Amino acid sequence: MSADIRFAWRGAFTNPEVNALHAEAFDTAVFDDWDWEAQVQRHSLGWVTARDGTELAGFVNVISDGSVHAWIQDIIVAADHRHRAIGTTLVRCATDGARDAGCRFLHVDFDDDLRDFYFGACGFTPTNAGLIEL
Ligand SMILES: CC(C)(COP(=O)(O)OP(=O)(O)OC[C@H]1O[C@@H](n2cnc3c(N)ncnc32)[C@H](O)[C@@H]1OP(=O)(O)O)[C@@H](O)C(=O)NCCC(=O)NCCS
């Protein structure tokens, strides 16, 4: 379980921390110029950080239409911290934060291999969604 992990809605983080976590999670190069701090401060409803001591162990971005809909994007947990309920707790904190902000629906989309995580562990219900690659 994640009892020793500290979760924070709109918790402090640095760009290098999230860029490193993101690169590991999605198996990409580290994007040094991705300014997460400015991005989420300017455009997001909120975000959730998970810290194991001083280490950033997880992160999720929560975006919104400014009304009743919110979406989670880029949920990431450090590889050596997975399967300790950090991902599900990040989603729970995102749900609480969006609800507290007045939202009524939290959306997500994902590939088939994550059905057990989102439907099974996090409690999302299936819905139709669409995508246009730009
Ligand atoms: C998906 C992710 C956030 C899950 O984080 P986590 O902290 O390991 O998740 P939890 O410990 O809360 O998982 C709870 C349950 O969900 C399911 N689950 C978790 N990760 C899963 C995965 N990658 N695939 C399928 N099911 C998964 C399991 O049933 C798990 O229970 P278990 O630990 O007893 O096996 C993490 O694997 C990750 O960062 N992946 C890379 C980035 C990514 O793909 N993000 C999603 C973008 S849509």
The ligand as an ORCA input file, in Angstrom:
! r2SCAN-3c Opt
* xyz 0 1
  C      -0.550      2.889    -15.098
  C       0.253      3.282    -13.837
  C       0.050      4.775    -13.551
  C      -0.269      2.447    -12.652
  O       0.392      2.892    -11.468
  P       0.501      1.953    -10.182
  O       0.871      2.814     -9.047
  O       1.360      0.780    -10.442
  O      -1.002      1.439    -10.015
  P      -1.679      0.717     -8.768
  O      -0.624      0.118     -7.881
  O      -2.634      1.644     -8.144
  O      -2.449     -0.485     -9.520
  C      -3.639     -1.039     -9.002
  C      -4.073     -2.198     -9.907
  O      -4.328     -1.721    -11.241
  C      -3.897     -2.720    -12.195
  N      -2.754     -2.186    -12.950
  C      -1.793     -1.336    -12.536
  N      -0.930     -1.047    -13.529
  C      -1.353     -1.739    -14.597
  C      -0.874     -1.851    -15.929
  N       0.229     -1.189    -16.353
  N      -1.549     -2.651    -16.772
  C      -2.656     -3.327    -16.365
  N      -3.161     -3.255    -15.107
  C      -2.504     -2.483    -14.232
  C      -3.469     -3.930    -11.398
  O      -4.603     -4.758    -11.208
  C      -3.055     -3.296    -10.076
  O      -3.153     -4.193     -8.994
  P      -1.835     -5.036     -8.554
  O      -0.813     -4.036     -8.132
  O      -2.335     -5.878     -7.418
  O      -1.387     -5.787     -9.774
  C       1.769      2.964    -14.022
  O       1.893      1.612    -14.431
  C       2.478      3.852    -15.023
  O       2.972      4.919    -14.669
  N       2.576      3.403    -16.293
  C       3.305      4.138    -17.332
  C       2.577      5.388    -17.759
  C       1.208      5.101    -18.325
  O       0.999      4.222    -19.155
  N       0.216      5.903    -17.876
  C      -1.166      5.770    -18.308
  C      -1.434      6.647    -19.496
  S      -3.120      6.430    -20.078
*
